[in-house]
Amino acid sequence: MQKGEIDPSFVITHSRPLEEGPELYRTFRDQKDGCAKVVLKP
């Protein structure tokens, strides 16, 4: 990944502001909305 040979971004299913963290955790935990990998933006 450091060399740019692998792009893991295809795994990210949700990208939201940090404030939505608790809600997205429940979404991930309950396996709703196809949630597999969350990126929280500060």
Backbone as ProteinMPNN parsed JSONL, in Angstrom:
{"seq_chain_A": "MQKGEIDPSFVITHSRPLEEGPELYRTFRDQKDGCAKVVLKP", "coords_chain_A": {"N_chain_A": [[0.821, -1.177, 0.0], [1.962, 1.257, 0.731], [3.639, 1.763, -1.389], [1.848, 2.326, -3.322], [0.854, 0.327, -4.875], [-1.299, -1.176, -4.244], [-4.717, -0.56, -3.873], [-6.748, -0.023, -1.355], [-9.223, 1.183, -1.132], [-11.588, 0.234, -2.206], [-12.818, -1.295, -0.331], [-14.048, 0.366, 1.461], [-17.149, 1.283, 2.608], [-18.669, 3.227, 3.778], [-18.3, 6.655, 4.425], [-18.05, 9.151, 6.626], [-18.683, 12.081, 8.757], [-16.93, 12.481, 11.896], [-18.686, 12.876, 14.023], [-20.824, 11.231, 13.495], [-20.051, 8.77, 14.286], [-20.961, 7.018, 16.52], [-23.525, 6.258, 15.586], [-22.887, 5.062, 13.129], [-21.345, 2.961, 14.053], [-23.289, 1.309, 15.202], [-24.692, 0.682, 12.884], [-22.725, -0.803, 11.521], [-22.286, -2.881, 13.394], [-24.794, -4.129, 13.454], [-24.934, -5.046, 10.93], [-26.163, -3.596, 8.82], [-27.309, -1.891, 5.853], [-25.302, -2.737, 4.139], [-22.832, -2.295, 5.316], [-19.417, -2.458, 5.638], [-16.844, -1.381, 5.947], [-15.874, 1.488, 7.621], [-15.007, 4.893, 7.316], [-14.114, 7.521, 9.271], [-14.277, 10.991, 9.257], [-12.384, 13.578, 10.643]], "CA_chain_A": [[0.0, 0.0, 0.0], [2.82, 2.429, 0.786], [4.193, 1.989, -2.725], [0.765, 2.655, -4.234], [0.575, -0.818, -5.73], [-2.583, -1.729, -3.824], [-5.681, 0.47, -3.501], [-7.745, -0.669, -0.501], [-10.426, 2.011, -1.006], [-12.784, -0.497, -2.638], [-13.413, -1.914, 0.847], [-14.776, 1.387, 2.208], [-18.555, 1.35, 2.223], [-19.257, 4.427, 4.365], [-17.364, 7.702, 4.806], [-18.902, 10.149, 7.274], [-18.027, 12.887, 9.793], [-16.678, 11.824, 13.173], [-19.864, 12.984, 14.88], [-21.745, 10.14, 13.187], [-19.398, 7.528, 14.685], [-21.802, 6.074, 17.273], [-24.594, 5.748, 14.722], [-22.295, 4.139, 12.153], [-20.936, 1.742, 14.742], [-24.479, 0.454, 15.294], [-24.964, 0.2, 11.524], [-21.752, -1.86, 11.266], [-22.547, -3.984, 14.323], [-26.03, -4.802, 13.067], [-24.754, -5.433, 9.523], [-27.192, -2.931, 8.023], [-26.901, -1.004, 4.765], [-24.101, -3.244, 3.488], [-21.693, -1.656, 5.975], [-18.282, -3.348, 5.845], [-15.696, -0.593, 6.417], [-16.256, 2.882, 7.828], [-13.964, 5.896, 7.493], [-14.654, 8.705, 9.939], [-13.491, 12.186, 8.96], [-12.368, 14.507, 11.778]], "C_chain_A": [[0.877, 1.257, 0.0], [3.4, 2.767, -0.578], [3.119, 2.375, -3.734], [0.389, 1.521, -5.168], [-0.783, -1.451, -5.42], [-3.485, -0.58, -3.393], [-6.795, -0.181, -2.684], [-9.074, 0.088, -0.416], [-11.702, 1.289, -1.433], [-13.515, -1.134, -1.457], [-14.308, -0.923, 1.601], [-16.207, 1.488, 1.695], [-19.227, 2.614, 2.723], [-18.144, 5.398, 4.756], [-18.187, 8.874, 5.333], [-18.107, 10.974, 8.277], [-17.922, 12.118, 11.111], [-17.897, 11.826, 14.084], [-20.86, 11.844, 14.656], [-21.196, 8.776, 13.598], [-20.287, 6.561, 15.441], [-22.909, 5.452, 16.416], [-24.035, 4.736, 13.717], [-21.786, 2.863, 12.801], [-22.117, 0.777, 14.847], [-24.837, -0.127, 13.925], [-24.032, -0.958, 11.184], [-22.056, -3.09, 12.112], [-23.749, -4.817, 13.894], [-26.038, -5.242, 11.605], [-25.87, -4.882, 8.639], [-26.55, -2.151, 6.885], [-25.618, -1.451, 4.081], [-22.809, -2.701, 4.069], [-20.593, -2.674, 6.251], [-17.08, -2.608, 6.419], [-16.104, 0.866, 6.465], [-15.004, 3.74, 7.964], [-14.621, 7.107, 8.103], [-13.712, 9.877, 9.687], [-13.537, 13.141, 10.153], [-12.952, 15.869, 11.41]], "O_chain_A": [[0.547, 2.229, -0.679], [3.626, 3.937, -0.884], [3.433, 2.713, -4.875], [-0.321, 1.735, -6.15], [-1.341, -2.175, -6.245], [-3.06, 0.283, -2.626], [-7.686, -0.817, -3.246], [-9.969, -0.338, 0.314], [-12.796, 1.706, -1.051], [-14.693, -1.475, -1.565], [-15.229, -1.338, 2.305], [-16.447, 1.743, 0.514], [-20.241, 3.039, 2.169], [-17.15, 4.99, 5.358], [-18.929, 9.51, 4.585], [-16.979, 10.616, 8.615], [-18.722, 11.226, 11.394], [-18.112, 10.875, 14.836], [-21.652, 11.532, 15.545], [-21.798, 7.745, 13.298], [-20.375, 5.393, 15.062], [-23.186, 4.257, 16.519], [-24.635, 3.686, 13.483], [-21.791, 1.802, 12.178], [-21.97, -0.422, 14.611], [-25.236, -1.287, 13.821], [-24.465, -1.97, 10.633], [-22.08, -4.211, 11.602], [-23.727, -6.046, 13.961], [-27.043, -5.752, 11.11], [-26.445, -5.6, 7.821], [-25.374, -1.795, 6.957], [-24.914, -0.626, 3.498], [-21.793, -2.655, 3.377], [-20.795, -3.632, 6.997], [-16.375, -3.138, 7.277], [-16.611, 1.417, 5.488], [-14.053, 3.357, 8.647], [-15.565, 7.664, 7.542], [-12.501, 9.767, 9.879], [-14.622, 13.48, 10.625], [-13.011, 16.764, 12.253]]}, "name": "protein", "num_of_chains": 1, "seq": "MQKGEIDPSFVITHSRPLEEGPELYRTFRDQKDGCAKVVLKP"}
